[in-house]
Amino acid sequence: MSIKTNNLEQLILEFLSKVERATTLLEEKFGMRCILGLWRSNKIERCGTITGNITYELHGVGCAVYLPEACIDFDYGTDGRTDGFDVWRLYLLACELPSQYKKYTDKKVLKSEFDEYIAMGKLEKMSPDTNDLYVFKEQRT
């Protein structure tokens, strides 16, 4: 078994990479990475096509982007930040890519390791007012 299939950090990095790809595509299409305001002001539809077979679906404070290889579902954080994640979103990605992240298709295993990362100080809340979104804790030197 490769390290990739056993490493929560790798799953998080893949999640963040796919969010970056998705928000870059949204920016190319709509001129901004956070498109919630466009939807709420009725300038764009809640669901639509970004390009080709890549579509989006806005919800609450987030967006799901259906990339060819996987759906990536993320919430916008404070000031439109997109680097936040939680157990649920990581679980969804693991289920989209079970050949790479089978271990994390068990939500109990994922939650346990996620909690360990928090306890070890690797993760911190994005901000006090977020819906349980976490980010990698910045290394202080």
Wavefront OBJ file of the C-alpha trace (Angstrom):
o trace
v 0.000 0.000 0.000
v 1.422 3.377 -0.923
v 1.869 6.178 1.581
v -0.755 8.166 -0.330
v -3.495 5.744 0.661
v -2.627 6.048 4.357
v -1.880 9.714 4.802
v -4.559 12.158 5.915
v -2.313 15.054 4.985
v -2.196 13.802 1.387
v -6.015 13.657 1.270
v -6.210 17.214 2.596
v -3.647 18.422 0.053
v -5.577 16.737 -2.758
v -8.783 18.365 -1.520
v -7.131 21.796 -1.471
v -5.632 21.228 -4.922
v -9.027 20.360 -6.382
v -10.634 23.371 -4.671
v -7.924 25.569 -6.194
v -8.600 24.091 -9.626
v -12.348 24.569 -9.215
v -12.099 28.168 -8.008
v -9.664 29.023 -10.797
v -12.216 27.727 -13.310
v -14.963 29.750 -11.597
v -12.777 32.863 -11.766
v -12.112 32.312 -15.465
v -15.849 31.945 -16.122
v -17.323 34.572 -13.783
v -14.422 36.926 -13.018
v -14.252 35.975 -9.338
v -13.435 32.951 -7.198
v -16.279 33.427 -4.717
v -19.466 33.475 -6.745
v -21.996 33.409 -3.887
v -22.730 37.119 -4.280
v -23.487 36.659 -7.978
v -25.985 33.931 -7.154
v -27.598 35.830 -4.285
v -28.045 38.912 -6.491
v -29.576 36.733 -9.244
v -26.738 37.429 -11.693
v -26.063 33.715 -12.159
v -28.094 30.554 -11.721
v -27.616 28.334 -8.661
v -26.478 25.502 -10.976
v -24.766 25.716 -14.327
v -21.906 24.882 -16.626
v -18.438 26.300 -16.147
v -16.898 24.821 -19.260
v -17.405 21.644 -21.291
v -18.610 18.931 -18.929
v -17.570 20.780 -15.745
v -20.562 22.074 -13.801
v -21.194 23.831 -10.501
v -23.929 23.857 -7.896
v -24.087 26.552 -5.222
v -25.497 25.807 -1.769
v -25.668 27.748 1.480
v -22.165 29.179 1.872
v -20.480 26.796 -0.536
v -20.192 25.274 -3.945
v -19.854 21.846 -5.484
v -17.871 21.654 -8.702
v -18.183 18.503 -10.756
v -14.724 17.961 -12.224
v -14.243 15.045 -14.640
v -12.445 12.928 -12.026
v -14.431 13.881 -8.909
v -16.936 16.258 -7.387
v -15.312 18.721 -5.008
v -17.603 20.321 -2.444
v -16.287 23.255 -0.421
v -17.522 26.138 1.692
v -16.382 29.703 1.340
v -14.848 30.933 4.559
v -14.193 34.398 5.898
v -13.469 36.901 3.105
v -14.153 34.235 0.458
v -11.334 31.978 1.642
v -11.329 28.499 0.128
v -8.572 26.795 2.131
v -10.908 25.431 4.803
v -11.972 21.810 5.146
v -13.755 19.524 7.532
v -14.283 15.802 8.026
v -17.427 15.728 5.877
v -15.818 17.307 2.808
v -12.725 15.107 3.091
v -14.976 12.064 3.442
v -16.884 13.049 0.290
v -13.629 13.319 -1.679
v -12.345 9.994 -0.329
v -15.607 8.374 -1.459
v -15.161 9.964 -4.898
v -11.638 8.486 -5.117
v -11.871 5.173 -3.206
v -8.990 3.530 -5.055
v -6.697 6.237 -3.649
v -8.270 6.822 -0.240
v -10.135 3.631 0.715
v -9.079 3.966 4.355
v -10.901 7.296 4.599
v -14.165 6.019 3.131
v -14.754 4.905 6.725
v -15.878 8.149 8.338
v -14.975 6.920 11.841
v -11.355 6.334 10.803
v -11.217 9.732 9.103
v -12.743 11.532 12.105
v -10.344 9.815 14.492
v -7.266 10.830 12.483
v -8.654 14.335 11.922
v -9.098 14.742 15.685
v -5.523 13.488 16.193
v -4.252 16.164 13.774
v -6.103 18.805 15.802
v -4.699 17.436 19.076
v -1.160 17.444 17.611
v -1.579 21.091 16.618
v -1.414 20.445 12.867
v -4.858 21.930 12.246
v -6.694 24.945 13.627
v -10.087 26.534 13.081
v -10.103 28.897 10.123
v -11.718 31.538 12.327
v -13.936 31.576 15.403
v -17.053 32.287 13.328
v -16.692 29.533 10.710
v -18.819 26.420 10.513
v -16.116 24.103 11.802
v -13.779 24.706 8.878
v -10.151 23.945 9.631
v -6.880 24.923 7.975
v -3.315 23.757 8.345
v -1.760 25.550 11.278
v 0.968 27.865 10.102
v 4.393 26.801 11.240
v 5.819 29.439 13.536
v 9.596 29.805 13.595
l 1 2 3 4 5 6 7 8 9 10 11 12 13 14 15 16 17 18 19 20 21 22 23 24 25 26 27 28 29 30 31 32 33 34 35 36 37 38 39 40 41 42 43 44 45 46 47 48 49 50 51 52 53 54 55 56 57 58 59 60 61 62 63 64 65 66 67 68 69 70 71 72 73 74 75 76 77 78 79 80 81 82 83 84 85 86 87 88 89 90 91 92 93 94 95 96 97 98 99 100 101 102 103 104 105 106 107 108 109 110 111 112 113 114 115 116 117 118 119 120 121 122 123 124 125 126 127 128 129 130 131 132 133 134 135 136 137 138 139 140 141
